[in-house]
């Protein structure tokens, strides 16, 4: 099965049931040492992990490590440009897990980034990054202890799909010509926009499927946390990229209000419900006026749209989410990427979901 590596004689494989790992007491975990600082980082990392397992389980559980190869070390073992050998991909698939150190960006060999290649080959669509302050750690912030969030970043589509063409190539020039002469003028909202002729071209696909599986993971994680931390924020640039970033936001809300309807409430829904709780006799129009900024300056059509939204929310979820019940749900909201990066706002966040 393997060309140049041999699995350990001891240990057991991690198996999966309905997408959830079933971890034995002696799991076999493939590891990639990595390049550069990986030579120093990995041995220390292994000692820390082994010591943590020993402390946590008192010898009842232990990891069996299985060395596999990628990056420069793989080229040394498998040959020139063999940055990601088939042995490595087979082992990751067979054992269902792997840990790696930092990897070099190959020069030649057809792989732009080994990290991106591993994500795409194994469909590792969620980059999960917990961010929490630990007492005693130096920080430039006044109240760093308030930082406690988890970032879920899309890992396989959008710009990470990596489809682009270099400036001056035949395909790039052809695409620019088609876009400038045919597609852009045929779309009135783009006006007189044009792509400069000396541009490189890349595409930025964001799918409903990719969006919703990522949001699903974030919501499922939020549901496992204490009530005070059950919040999911969809971060995007939908103010500029309406059909990709804006769609990401809309598809996230759609998932929350369908698949997780009983467990979630959106921020706007909470405003509508709260308005009625404070004033049971409030009219639909006055409720909409409190929810929608500049309501009285809107066109009649926009005012009617806001009022209909209020009516729909109250009709659909007042019985299940009203009278304060929404306060026990996962709050789902969204923010523009520019504003979420503000440090003071970031420090006040709990569990968040970040797309970029």
C-alpha positions as CSV (number, residue, x, y, z in Angstrom):
1,X,0.0,0.0,0.0
2,X,2.8,2.4,0.8
3,X,6.0,3.0,-1.2
4,X,8.4,4.3,1.4
5,X,6.8,4.4,4.8
6,X,5.7,1.7,7.2
7,X,2.7,2.1,9.6
8,X,3.3,1.4,13.3
9,X,2.7,-2.1,14.6
10,X,0.8,-0.8,17.6
11,X,-2.1,1.6,18.0
12,X,-5.6,1.7,16.4
13,X,-7.2,3.8,13.7
14,X,-9.6,6.6,14.4
15,X,-13.0,5.7,12.8
16,X,-15.9,7.9,11.9
17,X,-19.7,7.6,12.4
18,X,-22.0,10.2,10.8
19,X,-19.0,12.4,10.4
20,X,-18.0,12.3,14.1
21,X,-14.7,10.7,15.1
22,X,-14.6,7.7,17.4
23,X,-11.2,7.9,19.0
24,X,-9.7,4.7,20.6
25,X,-7.5,4.8,23.6
26,X,-4.4,4.3,21.5
27,X,-5.0,6.3,18.3
28,X,-2.5,6.3,15.4
29,X,-1.8,9.9,14.3
30,X,0.3,10.6,11.2
31,X,2.5,13.6,11.5
32,X,4.5,15.8,9.1
33,X,7.5,17.3,10.7
34,X,7.6,20.3,8.4
35,X,10.4,22.5,7.0
36,X,12.4,25.3,8.4
37,X,11.4,25.9,12.0
38,X,9.4,22.7,11.9
39,X,12.7,20.9,12.5
40,X,12.8,22.5,16.0
41,X,9.0,23.0,16.6
42,X,7.8,19.4,15.9
43,X,10.0,17.6,18.5
44,X,8.9,20.1,21.2
45,X,5.3,19.8,20.1
46,X,5.3,16.1,20.3
47,X,6.7,16.2,23.9
48,X,4.0,18.7,24.9
49,X,1.1,16.7,23.4
50,X,2.4,13.4,25.0
51,X,2.8,15.1,28.4
52,X,-0.7,16.6,28.1
53,X,-2.3,13.2,27.3
54,X,-0.4,11.6,30.2
55,X,-1.6,14.3,32.6
56,X,-5.2,14.1,31.4
57,X,-5.5,10.3,31.3
58,X,-2.9,9.0,33.7
59,X,-1.5,6.5,31.2
60,X,-4.9,5.1,30.2
61,X,-4.6,6.6,26.8
62,X,-1.6,7.4,24.5
63,X,-0.9,8.4,21.0
64,X,1.1,6.3,18.5
65,X,2.9,8.6,16.1
66,X,3.3,7.7,12.4
67,X,5.7,9.8,10.4
68,X,4.7,10.8,6.9
69,X,6.3,13.3,4.6
70,X,5.6,16.6,2.8
71,X,7.6,19.6,1.7
72,X,11.4,19.6,1.4
73,X,11.8,16.5,3.5
74,X,9.5,14.6,1.1
75,X,11.7,15.6,-1.8
76,X,14.7,14.3,0.0
77,X,12.9,10.9,0.5
78,X,10.9,10.6,-2.7
79,X,12.7,12.6,-5.3
80,X,12.8,16.1,-6.8
81,X,9.5,18.0,-6.8
82,X,7.7,15.2,-4.8
83,X,6.5,17.7,-2.3
84,X,3.3,15.9,-1.5
85,X,3.8,12.1,-2.2
86,X,0.9,9.7,-2.7
87,X,2.0,7.8,0.5
88,X,1.2,10.9,2.5
89,X,-2.3,11.4,1.0
90,X,-3.1,7.7,1.5
91,X,-2.1,7.8,5.1
92,X,-4.1,10.9,5.9
93,X,-7.2,9.3,4.2
94,X,-6.6,5.9,5.9
95,X,-6.2,7.3,9.4
96,X,-8.6,10.2,9.1
97,X,-6.3,12.7,10.8
98,X,-2.9,14.2,10.7
99,X,-0.9,17.0,12.3
100,X,1.8,19.0,10.5
101,X,4.5,21.5,11.1
102,X,5.2,24.6,8.8
103,X,5.8,23.7,5.2
104,X,7.8,25.4,2.5
105,X,6.1,27.1,-0.5
106,X,7.4,25.0,-3.4
107,X,9.3,26.5,-6.3
108,X,8.3,24.5,-9.3
109,X,6.5,21.2,-9.2
110,X,3.0,22.5,-9.9
111,X,1.9,23.1,-6.3
112,X,1.3,26.8,-5.3
113,X,0.9,26.0,-1.6
114,X,1.1,22.7,0.2
115,X,-1.2,24.0,2.9
116,X,-3.9,24.9,0.3
117,X,-3.4,21.6,-1.6
118,X,-3.9,19.6,1.6
119,X,-7.1,21.6,2.3
120,X,-8.5,21.1,-1.1
121,X,-7.6,17.4,-1.6
122,X,-9.1,16.5,1.8
123,X,-11.9,19.0,1.6
124,X,-10.8,20.7,4.8
125,X,-13.3,23.5,4.4
126,X,-13.3,24.9,7.9
127,X,-10.3,26.7,9.4
128,X,-11.2,26.8,13.1
129,X,-9.2,29.3,15.2
130,X,-10.0,29.7,18.9
131,X,-8.8,33.1,20.2
132,X,-8.8,33.4,24.0
133,X,-6.7,35.4,26.5
134,X,-4.7,33.5,29.1
135,X,-3.9,35.3,32.4
136,X,-0.3,36.3,32.7
137,X,0.2,36.8,29.0
138,X,1.4,40.3,28.0
139,X,-1.1,42.2,25.9
140,X,-1.4,45.8,24.5
141,X,-5.1,45.8,25.3
142,X,-6.7,47.3,28.4
143,X,-9.1,44.4,29.0
144,X,-7.7,41.4,27.0
145,X,-9.6,39.0,29.3
146,X,-12.8,40.0,27.3
147,X,-11.4,38.4,24.2
148,X,-13.0,34.9,23.8
149,X,-14.0,33.9,20.3
150,X,-13.8,31.2,17.7
151,X,-13.1,32.0,14.1
152,X,-14.6,29.7,11.4
153,X,-13.0,30.6,8.1
154,X,-13.9,29.1,4.7
155,X,-10.8,27.3,3.6
156,X,-11.5,25.8,0.1
157,X,-13.5,28.3,-2.0
158,X,-13.6,32.1,-2.5
159,X,-10.0,33.2,-3.1
160,X,-8.7,30.0,-1.6
161,X,-9.9,28.1,-4.7
162,X,-6.9,29.7,-6.4
163,X,-8.2,30.0,-9.9
164,X,-6.4,32.9,-11.6
165,X,-4.5,33.9,-14.8
166,X,-1.3,35.9,-15.1
167,X,-1.4,39.4,-16.7
168,X,-0.5,39.3,-20.4
169,X,-1.4,35.6,-20.9
170,X,-3.8,34.7,-23.7
171,X,-6.5,33.5,-21.4
172,X,-6.3,36.6,-19.2
173,X,-6.5,38.9,-22.2
174,X,-9.4,37.0,-23.7
175,X,-11.3,37.1,-20.4
176,X,-10.7,40.9,-20.0
177,X,-11.9,41.4,-23.6
178,X,-15.1,39.4,-23.1
179,X,-15.9,41.0,-19.8
180,X,-15.2,44.6,-21.0
181,X,-17.0,44.2,-24.3
182,X,-19.8,41.8,-23.6
183,X,-20.7,41.0,-20.0
184,X,-20.0,44.3,-18.1
185,X,-21.9,46.6,-20.6
186,X,-24.8,44.0,-20.6
187,X,-25.2,44.5,-16.8
188,X,-26.6,48.0,-16.2
189,X,-25.6,48.1,-12.5
190,X,-21.9,48.1,-13.5
191,X,-22.3,51.3,-15.5
192,X,-19.2,52.2,-17.4
193,X,-16.8,50.1,-15.4
194,X,-13.9,48.5,-17.3
195,X,-11.1,46.2,-16.3
196,X,-7.6,47.6,-17.1
197,X,-6.0,45.8,-20.0
198,X,-2.8,45.1,-18.0
199,X,-4.6,43.2,-15.2
200,X,-4.2,39.7,-13.9
201,X,-7.6,37.9,-13.5
202,X,-8.8,35.8,-10.6
203,X,-12.3,34.5,-9.8
204,X,-14.0,34.5,-6.4
205,X,-16.7,31.8,-6.2
206,X,-18.8,31.5,-3.0
207,X,-21.4,28.7,-3.1
208,X,-24.5,28.1,-1.0
209,X,-23.3,24.6,-0.3
210,X,-19.9,25.8,1.0
211,X,-21.4,28.6,3.0
212,X,-24.1,26.7,4.8
213,X,-21.9,23.7,5.8
214,X,-19.5,26.2,7.4
215,X,-22.2,28.1,9.1
216,X,-23.7,24.9,10.3
217,X,-20.5,23.9,12.0
218,X,-20.3,27.3,13.7
219,X,-23.9,27.1,15.0
220,X,-23.4,23.5,16.2
221,X,-20.3,24.7,18.1
222,X,-22.2,27.7,19.6
223,X,-25.0,25.3,20.8
224,X,-22.4,23.4,22.9
225,X,-21.2,26.5,24.7
226,X,-22.6,28.2,27.8
227,X,-25.6,30.4,27.1
228,X,-23.6,33.6,27.6
229,X,-21.4,32.7,24.7
230,X,-24.0,31.5,22.2
231,X,-23.6,34.1,19.5
232,X,-22.6,33.6,15.8
233,X,-21.6,36.6,13.7
234,X,-21.4,36.4,9.9
235,X,-18.6,38.6,8.8
236,X,-18.5,39.8,5.2
237,X,-18.0,42.5,2.6
238,X,-21.6,42.3,1.3
239,X,-21.7,46.1,1.1
240,X,-19.4,45.9,-1.9
241,X,-19.6,42.3,-3.2
242,X,-23.3,41.7,-3.1
243,X,-23.6,38.4,-5.0
244,X,-20.7,36.6,-3.3
245,X,-20.1,38.1,0.2
246,X,-23.7,39.4,0.4
247,X,-25.0,36.0,-0.6
248,X,-22.8,34.4,2.0
249,X,-24.6,36.5,4.6
250,X,-28.0,35.7,3.2
251,X,-27.4,32.0,3.0
252,X,-26.1,32.0,6.6
253,X,-29.3,33.6,7.8
254,X,-31.3,31.2,5.7
255,X,-29.7,28.2,7.4
256,X,-30.1,29.7,10.9
257,X,-33.8,30.4,10.4
258,X,-34.7,27.0,8.8
259,X,-32.5,24.2,9.9
260,X,-31.9,25.7,13.3
261,X,-35.1,27.6,13.7
262,X,-35.9,26.3,17.1
263,X,-32.4,27.1,18.5
264,X,-31.6,30.4,16.8
265,X,-32.8,34.0,16.6
266,X,-31.5,36.7,14.3
267,X,-30.5,40.1,15.7
268,X,-33.3,41.9,13.7
269,X,-35.8,39.3,15.0
270,X,-34.8,40.0,18.5
271,X,-35.4,43.7,18.0
272,X,-38.9,43.0,16.7
273,X,-39.7,40.6,19.5
274,X,-38.3,42.9,22.1
275,X,-40.3,45.9,20.9
276,X,-43.5,44.0,21.3
277,X,-42.5,42.7,24.7
278,X,-41.9,46.3,25.9
279,X,-45.2,47.5,24.3
280,X,-47.7,44.7,23.6
281,X,-50.0,47.1,21.8
282,X,-47.3,48.5,19.5
283,X,-48.4,48.8,15.9
284,X,-46.6,47.0,13.1
285,X,-45.6,50.3,11.6
286,X,-44.2,51.6,14.9
287,X,-42.3,48.4,15.4
288,X,-40.8,48.7,11.9
289,X,-39.9,52.3,12.7
290,X,-37.8,51.2,15.7
291,X,-36.1,48.4,13.7
292,X,-35.4,50.2,10.4
293,X,-33.2,53.4,10.5
294,X,-34.8,56.3,8.7
295,X,-38.1,54.5,8.3
296,X,-40.1,57.7,7.7
297,X,-37.7,58.8,5.0
298,X,-38.1,55.6,3.0
299,X,-40.2,55.2,-0.1
300,X,-43.7,53.8,0.5
301,X,-42.6,50.5,-1.0
302,X,-39.6,50.2,1.4
303,X,-41.8,51.1,4.4
304,X,-44.3,48.5,3.4
305,X,-41.5,45.9,3.1
306,X,-40.2,46.7,6.6
307,X,-43.7,46.5,8.0
308,X,-44.3,43.1,6.3
309,X,-41.0,41.9,7.8
310,X,-42.3,42.7,11.3
311,X,-45.6,41.0,10.6
312,X,-43.9,37.9,9.3
313,X,-41.6,37.6,12.2
314,X,-44.3,38.0,14.8
315,X,-46.6,35.6,13.0
316,X,-43.8,32.9,12.6
317,X,-42.0,32.9,15.9
318,X,-43.8,34.9,18.6
319,X,-45.1,31.8,20.2
320,X,-41.8,30.0,20.2
321,X,-39.4,33.0,20.6
322,X,-41.4,35.8,22.2
323,X,-41.9,36.8,25.8
324,X,-38.1,36.6,26.4
325,X,-37.7,33.1,25.0
326,X,-35.3,34.4,22.3
327,X,-32.8,35.3,25.0
328,X,-32.2,31.5,25.5
329,X,-31.4,31.1,21.7
330,X,-28.2,31.3,19.7
331,X,-28.0,34.9,18.5
332,X,-27.1,35.2,14.8
333,X,-26.1,38.5,13.4
334,X,-23.7,39.9,10.8
335,X,-21.1,42.7,10.5
336,X,-19.1,44.3,7.8
337,X,-15.5,43.1,7.9
338,X,-14.2,46.7,8.3
339,X,-16.1,47.3,11.5
340,X,-15.5,43.9,13.1
341,X,-11.8,44.5,12.9
342,X,-12.1,47.4,15.4
343,X,-10.1,46.2,18.4
344,X,-12.5,47.5,21.0
345,X,-15.4,45.7,19.3
346,X,-13.4,42.6,18.9
347,X,-12.6,42.5,22.6
348,X,-16.3,42.5,23.4
349,X,-17.1,39.5,21.2
350,X,-17.9,36.0,22.5
351,X,-18.4,33.1,20.1
352,X,-18.1,34.4,16.5
353,X,-18.1,33.1,13.0
354,X,-15.7,34.8,10.6
355,X,-15.6,34.1,6.9
356,X,-12.4,35.8,5.8
